[in-house]
Amino acid sequence: MTVATFTTECRLCPRLAGFLDQVREEHPDYHARPVAPFGARRPRLLIVGLAPGMHGANATGRPFTGDYAGILLYKTLHEFGYSNQATSAHRDDGLRLRGCRITNAVKCLPPENKPTGEEVRRCNPYLRTEVESLPQGSVVLALGVIAHGAVLRALGLRAAAHKFGHGTEHDLPDGRHLIDSYHCSRYNTQTRRLTEKMFRAVFAQIRRRLEA
């Protein structure tokens, strides 16, 4: 296993580190550092998002907490028994995850929410460690194309052989599985590219895979 130890003091990406320095000056009460994964230490479900949002995870220090994308995600996690509550407002709100862990392909807030390919690559060893530590038979849920590609990169798999598609399932090494979903962003839900019904269907698919 390739081990990369995550730290909230990481400054591997100069553009992102500089941008976070600026954000801390403008918002001194924000976390404004790399955001650590959140949830169970040995999950059977690992959810991979894109990157922290400016006024969400970047502010609160917890993935998908305090932003619009977290509304549907945490509601669905609660519905399927992965969390003890359906909302995630701040780090001290009592939320706990069961059998599930949430992380991002890029751990730092990128300008305009758009990390570069090089930034995804530099952050990838952290994701590799997370995926490789999953038990056999576990599921990785990739929220969006960038997260999908980051998971494949982490495991040295060819993107051409594992094309992204909402609800598409891919076999990973060591009996693990990758399942894709459109990201639960405001844009995708408001344009109906991703509906609650579609998102619940993906989690039902995950449940069937884990039970199998």
TISE-775768 format. One record per residue (C-alpha): residue number from 1; residue in three letters; x, y, z. Coordinates in steps of 0.25 Angstrom, whole numbers, plus 2048, in hexadecimal, padded with zeros to 3 digits. Last residue first. Layout:
BEGIN
num;residu;xx;yy;zz
NUM;ALA;X;Y;Z
...
! end
This chain:
BEGIN
num;residu;xx;yy;zz
212;ALA;79F;7DC;7F7
211;GLU;79A;7E5;802
210;LEU;7A5;7EF;7FF
209;ARG;7A1;7EF;7F0
208;ARG;792;7F0;7F3
207;ARG;794;7FC;7FD
206;ILE;79C;803;7F2
205;GLN;791;801;7E8
204;ALA;787;807;7F2
203;PHE;791;812;7F4
202;VAL;791;815;7E5
201;ALA;782;814;7E5
200;ARG;781;81E;7F0
199;PHE;789;828;7E7
198;MET;780;826;7DB
197;LYS;773;828;7E4
196;GLU;779;835;7EA
195;THR;77B;83A;7DC
194;LEU;788;83C;7D4
193;ARG;788;843;7C7
192;ARG;77C;84A;7CD
191;THR;782;858;7C9
190;GLN;780;85B;7D8
189;THR;787;84E;7DC
188;ASN;793;84F;7D3
187;TYR;796;85E;7D5
186;ARG;794;85D;7E5
185;SER;79E;852;7E5
184;CYS;79B;843;7E8
183;HIS;7A6;83E;7DE
182;TYR;7A1;835;7D4
181;SER;7A3;827;7D9
180;ASP;7AD;81C;7D6
179;ILE;7AF;80E;7DD
178;LEU;7BD;808;7E0
177;HIS;7BE;7FA;7E5
176;ARG;7C8;7F3;7EE
175;GLY;7CC;7E4;7EC
174;ASP;7DB;7E6;7EE
173;PRO;7DC;7EF;7E2
172;LEU;7D0;7F7;7DD
171;ASP;7C4;7F3;7D5
170;HIS;7BC;7FE;7CF
169;GLU;7AD;802;7D1
168;THR;7A6;80C;7C8
167;GLY;79B;813;7D0
166;HIS;79E;821;7C9
165;GLY;7A8;81E;7BE
164;PHE;7B7;81F;7BF
163;LYS;7C0;816;7B5
162;HIS;7C8;80B;7BB
161;ALA;7D1;806;7B0
160;ALA;7D5;813;7AB
159;ALA;7D8;818;7B9
158;ARG;7E3;80E;7BA
157;LEU;7E5;809;7C8
156;GLY;7F2;80C;7D1
155;LEU;7EA;80B;7DE
154;ALA;7EA;81A;7E2
153;ARG;7E9;81E;7D3
152;LEU;7DB;816;7D3
151;VAL;7D7;81D;7DF
150;ALA;7DB;82B;7DA
149;GLY;7D4;829;7CD
148;HIS;7C6;826;7D4
147;ALA;7C8;832;7DD
146;ILE;7CB;83B;7D1
145;VAL;7BE;835;7CA
144;GLY;7B4;837;7D5
143;LEU;7B1;831;7E2
142;ALA;7B9;824;7E3
141;LEU;7B3;81A;7ED
140;VAL;7BE;810;7F1
139;VAL;7B8;803;7F6
138;SER;7BE;7F8;7FF
137;GLY;7BF;7E9;7FC
136;GLN;7CD;7E8;801
135;PRO;7D0;7F2;80C
134;LEU;7D4;800;809
133;SER;7E3;804;80C
132;GLU;7E6;805;7FD
131;VAL;7DC;80F;7FB
130;GLU;7E0;819;806
129;THR;7EF;817;803
128;ARG;7EC;81A;7F4
127;LEU;7E4;826;7F8
126;TYR;7F0;82C;7FF
125;PRO;7F9;829;7F4
124;ASN;7F0;830;7EA
123;CYS;7F2;83E;7EF
122;ARG;7FD;841;7E6
121;ARG;7F6;83B;7DA
120;VAL;7E9;843;7DD
119;GLU;7F1;84F;7DE
118;GLU;7F8;84C;7D0
117;GLY;7EB;84A;7C9
116;THR;7E7;858;7CE
115;PRO;7DD;85A;7D9
114;LYS;7D0;862;7D5
113;ASN;7C7;866;7E1
112;GLU;7C8;875;7DC
111;PRO;7D6;875;7E2
110;PRO;7D9;868;7E9
109;LEU;7D5;864;7F7
108;CYS;7DF;85A;7FC
107;LYS;7DD;84B;7FE
106;VAL;7DC;847;7F0
105;ALA;7D6;83A;7EC
104;ASN;7CD;83C;7F8
103;THR;7CA;834;805
102;ILE;7BD;82D;80B
101;ARG;7BD;821;814
100;CYS;7B2;817;816
99;GLY;7B0;80B;81F
98;ARG;7A8;814;829
97;LEU;7AA;823;828
96;ARG;7A8;82C;834
95;LEU;7A2;83A;835
94;GLY;7A2;841;842
93;ASP;7A1;84F;83D
92;ASP;7B0;852;841
91;ARG;7B6;853;833
90;HIS;7AB;85C;82D
89;ALA;79D;85B;826
88;SER;79C;84C;822
87;THR;78D;847;820
86;ALA;787;83A;820
85;GLN;78B;834;82E
84;ASN;792;827;833
83;SER;799;824;826
82;TYR;79A;818;81D
81;GLY;78D;812;81E
80;PHE;787;814;810
79;GLU;77E;820;813
78;HIS;789;826;81B
77;LEU;793;825;810
76;THR;788;82B;806
75;LYS;786;837;80F
74;TYR;795;839;810
73;LEU;797;839;801
72;LEU;78B;841;7FD
71;ILE;78E;84D;807
70;GLY;79D;84B;805
69;ALA;79E;851;7F7
68;TYR;798;85E;7FD
67;ASP;7A3;861;806
66;GLY;7A5;861;815
65;THR;7AC;853;816
64;PHE;7AF;84C;809
63;PRO;7BD;848;80F
62;ARG;7C0;84D;81D
61;GLY;7C9;859;81F
60;THR;7BD;863;821
59;ALA;7C1;86E;818
58;ASN;7C9;866;80D
57;ALA;7BE;85B;80F
56;GLY;7B3;865;80B
55;HIS;7B5;874;808
54;MET;7C0;872;7FE
53;GLY;7BC;863;7FA
52;PRO;7C6;858;7FD
51;ALA;7CB;850;7F1
50;LEU;7C5;845;7E8
49;GLY;7BE;83B;7F0
48;VAL;7C2;82C;7F3
47;ILE;7B8;824;7FC
46;LEU;7BF;818;802
45;LEU;7B5;80D;806
44;ARG;7BA;800;80E
43;PRO;7C0;80A;818
42;ARG;7CC;806;821
41;ARG;7CF;814;828
40;ALA;7C0;818;827
39;GLY;7BD;826;824
38;PHE;7C4;833;81F
37;PRO;7D0;835;815
36;ALA;7D9;841;819
35;VAL;7D7;84F;812
34;PRO;7E4;856;80E
33;ARG;7E3;864;814
32;ALA;7DA;870;814
31;HIS;7D3;86C;821
30;TYR;7CB;879;820
29;ASP;7CB;883;82C
28;PRO;7D6;88C;826
27;HIS;7CD;88E;819
26;GLU;7D5;898;810
25;GLU;7E3;895;815
24;ARG;7E0;886;816
23;VAL;7DB;886;807
22;GLN;7E8;88D;803
21;ASP;7F0;882;809
20;LEU;7E7;878;803
19;PHE;7EA;87D;7F5
18;GLY;7F9;87C;7F8
17;ALA;7F8;86E;7FC
16;LEU;7EF;86A;7F0
15;ARG;7F9;871;7E6
14;PRO;805;86B;7ED
13;CYS;7FF;85C;7ED
12;LEU;807;854;7F7
11;ARG;804;85D;803
10;CYS;7FE;853;80D
9;GLU;7FC;858;81B
8;THR;7EF;851;81C
7;THR;7F7;844;81C
6;PHE;7F5;837;814
5;THR;7FF;82C;816
4;ALA;802;826;808
3;VAL;803;816;809
2;THR;805;80E;7FD
1;MET;800;800;800
! end
